[in-house]
Amino acid sequence: MTTLTGKKIVVVGGSSGIGFGVAAAALEHGADVVIVGRSEDKLRAAEKRLGGVGRVTRIAADMASEADVARLFDTGGAFDHLVATAGTPPPNDPIGETDMDFVRGFVDGKLVGAVMLAKYAVRKLNKGGSMIFTSGINKDRPPVPGGSVVSAVAGSFTYFARALALEIAPTRVNIVSPGWVDTEMWDEIVGEAKTGYFEQMGARIPAGRIARPADIAPAYLYLMQNAFMTGETVHIDGGQRLV
Ligand SMILES: NC(=O)c1ccc[n+]([C@@H]2O[C@H](COP(=O)([O-])OP(=O)(O)OC[C@H]3O[C@@H](n4cnc5c(N)ncnc54)[C@H](OP(=O)(O)O)[C@@H]3O)[C@@H](O)[C@H]2O)c1
């Protein structure tokens, strides 16, 4: 395993949820971290919570905008690992009631955004570097109704990583696929009902509870540090796919 001490890690989505957990864990392991999100206020609050004086930089950018992504990597300079956790609540309407503008916005933000991150990041990645994108359990346990779009997008990441890992080798490309994680995204999707959902699912899954971002972050750190992992999807879901 290689050390993260002194490595520079760009976390797109680092101002909240899973990405914030990755940024915090990477700092603990001695890395310098660049956190990226759309909202400057969220980034500033996250930087304060991370408390990594001098080792955290924040850059406001929308990964759905090619101009923003180009600027992100122009101003950010050379770096060692790209972690992309950014995402927004997925469409969840039955297919016959699909709002196509919402679907396009979701696919642009998550999948086309990942392609753009890869396009510009590849020019700035140091030797021995890697890219890690985030999919999710919806591809394996589709929520019904309305789960087809998020399942398709999440599933596509596995094949994106396999092909890209061949294309840009020796730079490595991997995917983390989490089960449910207690993050700010759930507050946005279900509000106060979150507690009930989590209790029910926590009681069903082998791990006995829903994950916190700190449970998921080590999967990203492992993929950064293990020079032999590439083209892989790592599931980390407390056994949620089994139930
Ligand atoms: N939480 C779960 O249970 C779970 C399970 C499986 C998979 N996932 C996936 O994991 C990813 C992260 O989820 P999370 O729960 O950590 O969400 P979260 O707490 O809402 O965090 C999302 C982060 O992404 C940023 N972001 C969103 N859209 C962006 C864009 N277009 N450009 C740049 N930054 C953007 C947000 O900041 P701004 O809003 O300021 O841009 C925020 O920092 C999502 O793709 C989600 O689908 C989550």
The ligand as an SDF file (V2000), in Angstrom:
LIG
                    3D

 48 52  0  0  0  0  0  0  0  0999 V2000
  -26.2890    8.5990    0.6970 N   0  0  0  0  0  0  0  0  0  0  0  0
  -26.5890    7.4120    0.2230 C   0  0  0  0  0  0  0  0  0  0  0  0
  -27.3460    6.6310    0.8320 O   0  0  0  0  0  0  0  0  0  0  0  0
  -25.9990    6.9510   -1.0790 C   0  0  0  0  0  0  0  0  0  0  0  0
  -26.0580    5.5880   -1.3930 C   0  0  0  0  0  0  0  0  0  0  0  0
  -25.5240    5.1470   -2.6080 C   0  0  0  0  0  0  0  0  0  0  0  0
  -24.9630    6.0620   -3.4880 C   0  0  0  0  0  0  0  0  0  0  0  0
  -24.9400    7.3800   -3.1590 N   0  0  0  0  0  0  0  0  0  0  0  0
  -24.3840    8.3090   -4.1390 C   0  0  0  0  0  0  0  0  0  0  0  0
  -23.2710    8.9490   -3.5740 O   0  0  0  0  0  0  0  0  0  0  0  0
  -23.1690   10.2740   -4.0750 C   0  0  0  0  0  0  0  0  0  0  0  0
  -22.9770   11.2250   -2.9030 C   0  0  0  0  0  0  0  0  0  0  0  0
  -24.1220   11.1850   -2.1030 O   0  0  0  0  0  0  0  0  0  0  0  0
  -24.1840   11.9040   -0.6780 P   0  0  0  0  0  0  0  0  0  0  0  0
  -25.2140   11.1700    0.0720 O   0  0  0  0  0  0  0  0  0  0  0  0
  -22.8290   12.0740   -0.1490 O   0  0  0  0  0  0  0  0  0  0  0  0
  -24.8060   13.3390   -1.1160 O   0  0  0  0  0  0  0  0  0  0  0  0
  -24.7460   14.7630   -0.4350 P   0  0  0  0  0  0  0  0  0  0  0  0
  -24.5110   14.6620    1.0440 O   0  0  0  0  0  0  0  0  0  0  0  0
  -25.9480   15.4930   -0.9050 O   0  0  0  0  0  0  0  0  0  0  0  0
  -23.4360   15.4290   -1.0830 O   0  0  0  0  0  0  0  0  0  0  0  0
  -23.3930   15.7190   -2.4530 C   0  0  0  0  0  0  0  0  0  0  0  0
  -22.1670   16.5760   -2.7180 C   0  0  0  0  0  0  0  0  0  0  0  0
  -22.0380   16.7460   -4.1250 O   0  0  0  0  0  0  0  0  0  0  0  0
  -21.9810   18.1440   -4.4350 C   0  0  0  0  0  0  0  0  0  0  0  0
  -22.5840   18.2900   -5.7590 N   0  0  0  0  0  0  0  0  0  0  0  0
  -23.8320   17.9320   -6.1490 C   0  0  0  0  0  0  0  0  0  0  0  0
  -24.0010   18.1930   -7.4480 N   0  0  0  0  0  0  0  0  0  0  0  0
  -22.8290   18.7290   -7.8950 C   0  0  0  0  0  0  0  0  0  0  0  0
  -22.3930   19.2030   -9.1490 C   0  0  0  0  0  0  0  0  0  0  0  0
  -23.1850   19.2040  -10.2440 N   0  0  0  0  0  0  0  0  0  0  0  0
  -21.1340   19.6710   -9.2460 N   0  0  0  0  0  0  0  0  0  0  0  0
  -20.3060   19.7010   -8.1750 C   0  0  0  0  0  0  0  0  0  0  0  0
  -20.6770   19.2560   -6.9480 N   0  0  0  0  0  0  0  0  0  0  0  0
  -21.9270   18.7860   -6.8250 C   0  0  0  0  0  0  0  0  0  0  0  0
  -22.7490   18.8070   -3.2880 C   0  0  0  0  0  0  0  0  0  0  0  0
  -22.4190   20.1750   -3.0860 O   0  0  0  0  0  0  0  0  0  0  0  0
  -23.2740   21.3430   -3.8380 P   0  0  0  0  0  0  0  0  0  0  0  0
  -24.7240   21.0350   -3.6080 O   0  0  0  0  0  0  0  0  0  0  0  0
  -22.8140   22.5980   -3.1990 O   0  0  0  0  0  0  0  0  0  0  0  0
  -22.9070   21.2570   -5.2620 O   0  0  0  0  0  0  0  0  0  0  0  0
  -22.2500   17.9790   -2.1270 C   0  0  0  0  0  0  0  0  0  0  0  0
  -20.9480   18.3740   -1.7460 O   0  0  0  0  0  0  0  0  0  0  0  0
  -24.4390   10.5470   -4.8730 C   0  0  0  0  0  0  0  0  0  0  0  0
  -24.1410   10.4510   -6.2370 O   0  0  0  0  0  0  0  0  0  0  0  0
  -25.3570    9.4310   -4.4730 C   0  0  0  0  0  0  0  0  0  0  0  0
  -26.2200    9.0470   -5.5120 O   0  0  0  0  0  0  0  0  0  0  0  0
  -25.4310    7.8560   -1.9840 C   0  0  0  0  0  0  0  0  0  0  0  0
  1  2  1  0
  2  3  2  0
  2  4  1  0
  4  5  1  0
  4 48  2  0
  5  6  2  0
  6  7  1  0
  7  8  2  0
  8  9  1  0
  8 48  1  0
  9 10  1  0
  9 46  1  0
 10 11  1  0
 11 12  1  0
 11 44  1  0
 12 13  1  0
 13 14  1  0
 14 15  2  0
 14 16  1  0
 14 17  1  0
 17 18  1  0
 18 19  2  0
 18 20  1  0
 18 21  1  0
 21 22  1  0
 22 23  1  0
 23 24  1  0
 23 42  1  0
 24 25  1  0
 25 26  1  0
 25 36  1  0
 26 27  1  0
 26 35  1  0
 27 28  2  0
 28 29  1  0
 29 30  1  0
 29 35  2  0
 30 31  1  0
 30 32  2  0
 32 33  1  0
 33 34  2  0
 34 35  1  0
 36 37  1  0
 36 42  1  0
 37 38  1  0
 38 39  2  0
 38 40  1  0
 38 41  1  0
 42 43  1  0
 44 45  1  0
 44 46  1  0
 46 47  1  0
M  CHG  2   8   1  16  -1
M  END
$$$$
